[in-house]
């Protein structure tokens, strides 16, 4: 996973806008791969807003959203502050092989 994508559909299920934004990967040591959770969040917000702008949609026009991810990227969050405790460990990080 190296990007976020937003697709805006109309009420008939037709695609009205698609937006994609890359985000950086970090390699702090050989075999380690990480993402910054805040950068992922910002890219999701930015893609959503850009797709809405392309389609001429306003927030009130949105009836629902769906979110998915690779399901093998892990991050720990501080339950009090809501802030990430560290970068996300990505599926291809060799620490996941142990």
The first five atom37 places (N, CA, C, CB, O) and aatype in JSON, in Angstrom:
{
  "aatype": [20, 20, 20, 20, 20, 20, 20, 20, 20, 20, 20, 20, 20, 20, 20, 20, 20, 20, 20, 20, 20, 20, 20, 20, 20, 20, 20, 20, 20, 20, 20, 20, 20, 20, 20, 20, 20, 20, 20, 20, 20, 20, 20, 20, 20, 20, 20, 20, 20, 20, 20, 20, 20, 20, 20, 20, 20, 20, 20, 20, 20, 20, 20, 20, 20, 20, 20, 20, 20, 20, 20, 20, 20, 20, 20, 20, 20, 20, 20, 20, 20, 20, 20, 20, 20, 20, 20, 20, 20, 20, 20, 20, 20, 20, 20, 20, 20, 20],
  "atom_mask": [
    [1, 1, 1, 1, 1],
    [1, 1, 1, 1, 1],
    [1, 1, 1, 1, 1],
    [1, 1, 1, 1, 1],
    [1, 1, 1, 1, 1],
    [1, 1, 1, 1, 1],
    [1, 1, 1, 1, 1],
    [1, 1, 1, 1, 1],
    [1, 1, 1, 1, 1],
    [1, 1, 1, 1, 1],
    [1, 1, 1, 1, 1],
    [1, 1, 1, 1, 1],
    [1, 1, 1, 1, 1],
    [1, 1, 1, 1, 1],
    [1, 1, 1, 1, 1],
    [1, 1, 1, 1, 1],
    [1, 1, 1, 1, 1],
    [1, 1, 1, 1, 1],
    [1, 1, 1, 1, 1],
    [1, 1, 1, 1, 1],
    [1, 1, 1, 1, 1],
    [1, 1, 1, 1, 1],
    [1, 1, 1, 1, 1],
    [1, 1, 1, 1, 1],
    [1, 1, 1, 1, 1],
    [1, 1, 1, 1, 1],
    [1, 1, 1, 1, 1],
    [1, 1, 1, 1, 1],
    [1, 1, 1, 1, 1],
    [1, 1, 1, 1, 1],
    [1, 1, 1, 1, 1],
    [1, 1, 1, 1, 1],
    [1, 1, 1, 1, 1],
    [1, 1, 1, 1, 1],
    [1, 1, 1, 1, 1],
    [1, 1, 1, 1, 1],
    [1, 1, 1, 1, 1],
    [1, 1, 1, 1, 1],
    [1, 1, 1, 1, 1],
    [1, 1, 1, 1, 1],
    [1, 1, 1, 1, 1],
    [1, 1, 1, 1, 1],
    [1, 1, 1, 1, 1],
    [1, 1, 1, 1, 1],
    [1, 1, 1, 1, 1],
    [1, 1, 1, 1, 1],
    [1, 1, 1, 1, 1],
    [1, 1, 1, 1, 1],
    [1, 1, 1, 1, 1],
    [1, 1, 1, 1, 1],
    [1, 1, 1, 1, 1],
    [1, 1, 1, 1, 1],
    [1, 1, 1, 1, 1],
    [1, 1, 1, 1, 1],
    [1, 1, 1, 1, 1],
    [1, 1, 1, 1, 1],
    [1, 1, 1, 1, 1],
    [1, 1, 1, 1, 1],
    [1, 1, 1, 1, 1],
    [1, 1, 1, 1, 1],
    [1, 1, 1, 1, 1],
    [1, 1, 1, 1, 1],
    [1, 1, 1, 1, 1],
    [1, 1, 1, 1, 1],
    [1, 1, 1, 1, 1],
    [1, 1, 1, 1, 1],
    [1, 1, 1, 1, 1],
    [1, 1, 1, 1, 1],
    [1, 1, 1, 1, 1],
    [1, 1, 1, 1, 1],
    [1, 1, 1, 1, 1],
    [1, 1, 1, 1, 1],
    [1, 1, 1, 1, 1],
    [1, 1, 1, 1, 1],
    [1, 1, 1, 1, 1],
    [1, 1, 1, 1, 1],
    [1, 1, 1, 1, 1],
    [1, 1, 1, 1, 1],
    [1, 1, 1, 1, 1],
    [1, 1, 1, 1, 1],
    [1, 1, 1, 1, 1],
    [1, 1, 1, 1, 1],
    [1, 1, 1, 1, 1],
    [1, 1, 1, 1, 1],
    [1, 1, 1, 1, 1],
    [1, 1, 1, 1, 1],
    [1, 1, 1, 1, 1],
    [1, 1, 1, 1, 1],
    [1, 1, 1, 1, 1],
    [1, 1, 1, 1, 1],
    [1, 1, 1, 1, 1],
    [1, 1, 1, 1, 1],
    [1, 1, 1, 1, 1],
    [1, 1, 1, 1, 1],
    [1, 1, 1, 1, 1],
    [1, 1, 1, 1, 1],
    [1, 1, 1, 1, 1],
    [1, 1, 1, 1, 1]
  ],
  "atom_positions": [
    [[0.84, -1.18, 0.0], [0.0, 0.0, 0.0], [0.89, 1.24, 0.0], [-0.96, 0.0, 1.22], [1.7, 1.42, 0.9]],
    [[0.73, 2.06, -1.0], [1.52, 3.29, -1.07], [0.66, 4.49, -1.42], [2.63, 3.14, -2.1], [1.17, 5.58, -1.68]],
    [[-0.67, 4.29, -1.42], [-1.53, 5.42, -1.77], [-2.91, 5.24, -1.15], [-1.64, 5.56, -3.3], [-3.28, 4.17, -0.67]],
    [[-3.64, 6.34, -1.19], [-5.04, 6.38, -0.78], [-5.86, 6.72, -2.01], [-5.29, 7.43, 0.38], [-5.42, 7.47, -2.88]],
    [[-7.06, 6.15, -2.09], [-7.93, 6.41, -3.23], [-9.33, 6.72, -2.71], [-7.95, 5.2, -4.21], [-9.79, 6.11, -1.75]],
    [[-10.0, 7.65, -3.37], [-11.39, 7.96, -3.07], [-12.17, 7.88, -4.38], [-11.54, 9.38, -2.4], [-11.73, 8.4, -5.41]],
    [[-13.31, 7.22, -4.33], [-14.2, 7.12, -5.49], [-15.57, 7.62, -5.06], [-14.27, 5.64, -6.05], [-16.13, 7.15, -4.07]],
    [[-16.11, 8.56, -5.8], [-17.42, 9.13, -5.49], [-18.44, 8.58, -6.5], [-17.37, 10.69, -5.52], [-18.28, 8.72, -7.71]],
    [[-19.49, 7.96, -5.95], [-20.57, 7.4, -6.77], [-21.82, 8.26, -6.61], [-20.85, 5.93, -6.38], [-22.05, 8.86, -5.56]],
    [[-22.63, 8.3, -7.66], [-23.93, 8.96, -7.52], [-24.95, 7.96, -6.99], [-24.39, 9.56, -8.87], [-24.61, 6.8, -6.74]],
    [[-26.19, 8.39, -6.84], [-27.23, 7.52, -6.25], [-27.56, 6.31, -7.1], [-28.49, 8.32, -6.01], [-28.17, 5.36, -6.62]],
    [[-27.15, 6.35, -8.39], [-27.38, 5.21, -9.28], [-26.16, 4.28, -9.38], [-27.75, 5.72, -10.66], [-26.16, 3.33, -10.16]],
    [[-25.14, 4.57, -8.57], [-23.95, 3.73, -8.56], [-22.94, 4.05, -9.66], [-24.35, 2.32, -8.68], [-22.0, 3.29, -9.88]],
    [[-23.13, 5.16, -10.34], [-22.2, 5.56, -11.38], [-21.04, 6.36, -10.79], [-22.93, 6.38, -12.47], [-21.25, 7.2, -9.92]],
    [[-19.83, 6.08, -11.25], [-18.65, 6.8, -10.76], [-18.69, 8.24, -11.24], [-17.33, 6.1, -11.23], [-18.83, 8.5, -12.44]],
    [[-18.58, 9.16, -10.31], [-18.57, 10.59, -10.63], [-17.19, 11.21, -10.51], [-19.53, 11.32, -9.73], [-16.9, 12.2, -11.18]],
    [[-16.32, 10.62, -9.66], [-14.97, 11.16, -9.51], [-14.08, 10.1, -8.85], [-14.98, 12.47, -8.66], [-14.53, 9.32, -8.01]],
    [[-12.82, 10.1, -9.26], [-11.8, 9.25, -8.66], [-10.6, 10.12, -8.34], [-11.41, 8.06, -9.61], [-10.19, 10.95, -9.14]],
    [[-10.05, 9.92, -7.17], [-8.85, 10.67, -6.76], [-7.91, 9.68, -6.08], [-9.22, 11.87, -5.79], [-8.34, 8.79, -5.35]],
    [[-6.61, 9.86, -6.32], [-5.59, 9.02, -5.69], [-4.43, 9.89, -5.26], [-5.1, 7.9, -6.65], [-4.07, 10.84, -5.95]],
    [[-3.86, 9.57, -4.09], [-2.72, 10.32, -3.58], [-1.72, 9.36, -2.97], [-3.18, 11.38, -2.55], [-2.07, 8.55, -2.1]],
    [[-0.5, 9.45, -3.42], [0.59, 8.64, -2.86], [0.97, 9.2, -1.49], [1.83, 8.63, -3.82], [0.84, 10.4, -1.22]],
    [[1.45, 8.31, -0.62], [2.05, 8.76, 0.63], [3.37, 8.01, 0.82], [1.09, 8.52, 1.84], [3.54, 6.92, 0.29]],
    [[4.3, 8.6, 1.58], [5.64, 8.02, 1.67], [5.71, 6.73, 2.48], [6.58, 9.02, 2.26], [4.9, 6.49, 3.38]],
    [[6.68, 5.93, 2.12], [7.05, 4.77, 2.93], [8.39, 5.11, 3.59], [7.15, 3.45, 2.05], [9.21, 5.84, 3.03]],
    [[8.58, 4.57, 4.76], [9.82, 4.81, 5.5], [10.52, 3.48, 5.75], [9.53, 5.54, 6.85], [9.88, 2.47, 6.03]],
    [[11.83, 3.51, 5.63], [12.66, 2.32, 5.81], [13.73, 2.62, 6.87], [13.31, 1.88, 4.46], [14.88, 2.87, 6.51]],
    [[13.37, 2.6, 8.15], [14.31, 3.01, 9.2], [15.48, 2.04, 9.39], [13.57, 3.16, 10.5], [16.53, 2.43, 9.9]],
    [[15.29, 0.78, 9.0], [16.35, -0.23, 9.07], [16.14, -1.19, 7.92], [16.34, -0.98, 10.46], [15.03, -1.28, 7.39]],
    [[17.17, -1.92, 7.52], [16.97, -2.92, 6.48], [15.87, -3.92, 6.88], [18.28, -3.67, 6.19], [15.89, -4.46, 7.99]],
    [[14.93, -4.15, 5.97], [13.84, -5.08, 6.22], [12.64, -4.49, 6.91], [14.35, -6.2, 7.03], [11.62, -5.16, 7.06]],
    [[12.72, -3.25, 7.33], [11.6, -2.59, 8.0], [10.9, -1.66, 7.0], [12.07, -1.79, 9.26], [11.56, -0.98, 6.21]],
    [[9.57, -1.64, 7.04], [8.79, -0.73, 6.21], [7.68, -0.14, 7.07], [8.2, -1.46, 4.95], [6.93, -0.87, 7.72]],
    [[7.59, 1.18, 7.07], [6.62, 1.87, 7.94], [5.88, 2.96, 7.17], [7.32, 2.47, 9.17], [6.38, 3.48, 6.18]],
    [[4.69, 3.3, 7.65], [3.92, 4.44, 7.17], [3.59, 5.32, 8.36], [2.61, 3.99, 6.43], [3.47, 4.84, 9.49]],
    [[3.44, 6.6, 8.11], [3.03, 7.55, 9.15], [1.5, 7.59, 9.17], [3.64, 8.98, 8.9], [0.89, 8.01, 8.19]],
    [[0.86, 7.18, 10.28], [-0.61, 7.16, 10.34], [-1.24, 8.52, 10.06], [-1.05, 6.68, 11.7], [-2.31, 8.59, 9.46]],
    [[-0.6, 9.59, 10.49], [-1.16, 10.92, 10.25], [-1.11, 11.28, 8.77], [-0.4, 11.98, 11.07], [-2.0, 11.97, 8.27]],
    [[-0.07, 10.82, 8.07], [0.0, 11.06, 6.62], [-1.08, 10.26, 5.89], [1.39, 10.68, 6.07], [-1.65, 10.75, 4.91]],
    [[-1.37, 9.05, 6.35], [-2.45, 8.26, 5.75], [-3.79, 8.97, 5.95], [-2.5, 6.84, 6.36], [-4.57, 9.1, 5.01]],
    [[-4.04, 9.43, 7.17], [-5.28, 10.15, 7.45], [-5.4, 11.4, 6.59], [-5.36, 10.53, 8.93], [-6.46, 11.66, 6.01]],
    [[-4.33, 12.17, 6.5], [-4.37, 13.4, 5.71], [-4.62, 13.1, 4.24], [-3.08, 14.17, 5.87], [-5.34, 13.84, 3.57]],
    [[-4.02, 12.01, 3.72], [-4.24, 11.66, 2.32], [-5.69, 11.22, 2.09], [-3.27, 10.55, 1.88], [-6.25, 11.49, 1.03]],
    [[-6.3, 10.55, 3.06], [-7.7, 10.15, 2.93], [-8.62, 11.37, 2.9], [-8.11, 9.21, 4.09], [-9.56, 11.44, 2.1]],
    [[-8.34, 12.32, 3.76], [-9.13, 13.56, 3.78], [-8.95, 14.32, 2.47], [-8.72, 14.45, 4.97], [-9.93, 14.77, 1.87]],
    [[-7.71, 14.46, 2.03], [-7.41, 15.2, 0.81], [-8.05, 14.55, -0.42], [-5.91, 15.31, 0.62], [-8.62, 15.24, -1.26]],
    [[-7.94, 13.23, -0.52], [-8.56, 12.52, -1.66], [-10.07, 12.69, -1.66], [-8.2, 11.03, -1.62], [-10.67, 12.92, -2.7]],
    [[-10.68, 12.57, -0.49], [-12.13, 12.71, -0.39], [-12.57, 14.1, -0.81], [-12.61, 12.42, 1.03], [-13.52, 14.26, -1.58]],
    [[-11.88, 15.11, -0.31], [-12.23, 16.49, -0.65], [-12.02, 16.75, -2.14], [-11.4, 17.49, 0.18], [-12.84, 17.43, -2.78]],
    [[-10.94, 16.23, -2.71], [-10.67, 16.44, -4.13], [-11.72, 15.75, -5.0], [-9.28, 15.92, -4.5], [-12.17, 16.32, -6.0]],
    [[-12.11, 14.54, -4.63], [-13.15, 13.84, -5.39], [-14.47, 14.61, -5.32], [-13.35, 12.4, -4.85], [-15.17, 14.73, -6.33]],
    [[-14.8, 15.12, -4.15], [-16.02, 15.91, -4.01], [-15.96, 17.17, -4.88], [-16.25, 16.29, -2.54], [-16.94, 17.53, -5.53]],
    [[-14.8, 17.83, -4.88], [-14.65, 19.04, -5.7], [-14.79, 18.72, -7.18], [-13.29, 19.69, -5.44], [-15.45, 19.45, -7.92]],
    [[-14.17, 17.61, -7.63], [-14.27, 17.22, -9.04], [-15.73, 16.99, -9.45], [-13.45, 15.95, -9.3], [-16.13, 17.35, -10.56]],
    [[-16.51, 16.4, -8.55], [-17.9, 16.07, -8.86], [-18.85, 17.22, -8.54], [-18.33, 14.84, -8.08], [-20.04, 17.15, -8.85]],
    [[-18.34, 18.28, -7.93], [-19.21, 19.39, -7.53], [-20.1, 19.03, -6.37], [-20.06, 19.83, -8.69], [-21.18, 19.6, -6.22]],
    [[-19.67, 18.1, -5.54], [-20.47, 17.64, -4.4], [-20.12, 18.41, -3.13], [-20.27, 16.13, -4.17], [-18.99, 18.86, -2.95]],
    [[-21.09, 18.54, -2.28], [-20.92, 19.16, -0.95], [-21.03, 18.06, 0.11], [-21.99, 20.29, -0.7], [-21.5, 16.96, -0.18]],
    [[-20.61, 18.36, 1.32], [-20.69, 17.37, 2.4], [-22.11, 16.85, 2.6], [-20.16, 17.96, 3.7], [-22.31, 15.67, 2.89]],
    [[-23.09, 17.73, 2.46], [-24.49, 17.32, 2.65], [-24.98, 16.36, 1.56], [-25.38, 18.55, 2.67], [-26.0, 15.7, 1.72]],
    [[-24.23, 16.29, 0.44], [-24.61, 15.38, -0.65], [-24.19, 13.94, -0.38], [-24.0, 15.85, -1.96], [-24.66, 13.02, -1.05]],
    [[-23.32, 13.73, 0.58], [-22.76, 12.4, 0.84], [-23.71, 11.62, 1.75], [-21.35, 12.51, 1.49], [-24.03, 12.05, 2.86]],
    [[-24.17, 10.46, 1.24], [-25.11, 9.62, 2.0], [-24.39, 8.57, 2.84], [-26.08, 8.94, 1.05], [-24.94, 8.09, 3.84]],
    [[-23.17, 8.2, 2.46], [-22.43, 7.18, 3.21], [-21.02, 7.05, 2.68], [-23.16, 5.83, 3.14], [-20.7, 7.55, 1.6]],
    [[-20.18, 6.37, 3.44], [-18.81, 6.12, 3.01], [-18.46, 4.66, 3.31], [-17.81, 7.1, 3.72], [-19.06, 4.03, 4.17]],
    [[-17.48, 4.15, 2.58], [-16.92, 2.84, 2.85], [-15.42, 2.98, 2.95], [-17.32, 1.81, 1.75], [-14.81, 3.72, 2.17]],
    [[-14.82, 2.29, 3.87], [-13.37, 2.37, 4.07], [-12.82, 0.96, 4.1], [-13.02, 3.15, 5.39], [-13.37, 0.07, 4.75]],
    [[-11.72, 0.76, 3.4], [-11.0, -0.51, 3.49], [-9.51, -0.21, 3.51], [-11.37, -1.45, 2.29], [-9.07, 0.88, 3.13]],
    [[-8.75, -1.17, 3.96], [-7.3, -1.04, 3.92], [-6.71, -2.4, 3.6], [-6.74, -0.48, 5.26], [-7.45, -3.35, 3.31]],
    [[-5.43, -2.51, 3.66], [-4.77, -3.75, 3.29], [-4.95, -4.83, 4.36], [-3.29, -3.51, 3.06], [-4.69, -6.01, 4.11]],
    [[-5.39, -4.45, 5.53], [-5.7, -5.35, 6.64], [-4.49, -6.01, 7.27], [-6.63, -6.41, 6.18], [-4.64, -6.81, 8.18]],
    [[-3.31, -5.69, 6.82], [-2.12, -6.28, 7.43], [-1.13, -5.21, 7.87], [-1.44, -7.22, 6.45], [0.03, -5.52, 8.15]],
    [[-1.57, -3.98, 7.95], [-0.76, -2.9, 8.46], [-1.23, -2.61, 9.88], [-0.84, -1.62, 7.55], [-2.43, -2.54, 10.13]],
    [[-0.28, -2.43, 10.8], [-0.63, -2.31, 12.21], [-0.06, -1.02, 12.8], [-0.12, -3.52, 12.99], [1.07, -0.64, 12.53]],
    [[-0.88, -0.37, 13.63], [-0.42, 0.81, 14.36], [-1.08, 0.79, 15.74], [-0.76, 2.13, 13.6], [-2.21, 0.34, 15.89]],
    [[-0.36, 1.28, 16.72], [-0.9, 1.39, 18.09], [-1.23, 2.85, 18.37], [0.12, 0.83, 19.16], [-0.47, 3.75, 18.01]],
    [[-2.39, 3.08, 19.01], [-2.88, 4.43, 19.3], [-2.93, 4.64, 20.81], [-4.27, 4.67, 18.66], [-3.21, 3.71, 21.56]],
    [[-2.68, 5.85, 21.24], [-2.84, 6.21, 22.65], [-4.33, 6.38, 22.91], [-2.04, 7.53, 23.01], [-4.99, 7.19, 22.27]],
    [[-4.87, 5.61, 23.86], [-6.32, 5.65, 24.07], [-6.8, 6.96, 24.7], [-6.73, 4.49, 24.95], [-7.98, 7.28, 24.63]],
    [[-5.9, 7.7, 25.32], [-6.28, 8.98, 25.93], [-6.22, 10.12, 24.92], [-5.38, 9.29, 27.13], [-7.16, 10.9, 24.8]],
    [[-5.11, 10.21, 24.19], [-4.91, 11.34, 23.27], [-5.41, 11.06, 21.86], [-3.46, 11.7, 23.21], [-5.68, 11.99, 21.1]],
    [[-5.54, 9.77, 21.51], [-5.92, 9.42, 20.15], [-4.78, 9.54, 19.16], [-7.05, 10.29, 19.71], [-4.98, 9.37, 17.95]],
    [[-3.6, 9.83, 19.65], [-2.41, 9.98, 18.79], [-1.75, 8.62, 18.56], [-1.41, 10.98, 19.41], [-1.78, 7.77, 19.45]],
    [[-1.14, 8.42, 17.39], [-0.4, 7.18, 17.17], [0.84, 7.14, 18.07], [0.0, 7.03, 15.68], [1.5, 8.16, 18.29]],
    [[1.15, 5.95, 18.58], [2.33, 5.8, 19.42], [3.6, 5.66, 18.59], [2.17, 4.58, 20.33], [4.71, 5.9, 19.09]],
    [[3.45, 5.28, 17.35], [4.6, 5.08, 16.46], [4.07, 5.02, 15.03], [5.39, 3.76, 16.83], [2.87, 5.14, 14.79]],
    [[4.99, 4.85, 14.1], [4.56, 4.65, 12.72], [3.9, 3.28, 12.58], [5.76, 4.78, 11.75], [4.12, 2.39, 13.39]],
    [[3.1, 3.14, 11.54], [2.45, 1.86, 11.25], [3.48, 0.89, 10.69], [1.27, 2.06, 10.24], [4.33, 1.26, 9.89]],
    [[3.39, -0.36, 11.11], [4.22, -1.43, 10.56], [3.46, -2.02, 9.37], [4.57, -2.53, 11.65], [2.34, -2.51, 9.52]],
    [[4.08, -1.98, 8.21], [3.45, -2.37, 6.95], [3.63, -3.87, 6.72], [4.03, -1.56, 5.78], [4.59, -4.47, 7.21]],
    [[2.71, -4.47, 5.98], [2.7, -5.91, 5.75], [4.03, -6.47, 5.27], [1.63, -6.25, 4.77], [4.37, -7.6, 5.63]],
    [[4.78, -5.73, 4.46], [6.02, -6.3, 3.95], [7.2, -6.12, 4.89], [6.34, -5.69, 2.62], [8.31, -6.55, 4.57]],
    [[6.98, -5.5, 6.04], [8.02, -5.35, 7.07], [8.39, -6.74, 7.58], [7.52, -4.43, 8.24], [7.52, -7.54, 7.92]],
    [[9.67, -7.03, 7.63], [10.12, -8.36, 8.04], [9.82, -8.67, 9.51], [11.61, -8.5, 7.8], [9.9, -9.83, 9.92]],
    [[9.48, -7.66, 10.3], [9.09, -7.94, 11.69], [7.79, -8.72, 11.75], [8.94, -6.64, 12.48], [7.51, -9.36, 12.77]],
    [[7.01, -8.68, 10.69], [5.75, -9.44, 10.68], [5.97, -10.91, 10.37], [4.79, -8.86, 9.66], [5.04, -11.7, 10.5]],
    [[7.16, -11.28, 9.97], [7.44, -12.68, 9.63], [7.73, -13.55, 10.84], [8.6, -12.75, 8.68], [7.72, -14.77, 10.75]],
    [[7.98, -12.92, 11.97], [8.35, -13.69, 13.16], [7.16, -14.21, 13.92], [9.19, -12.86, 14.08], [7.31, -14.87, 14.94]]
  ]
}
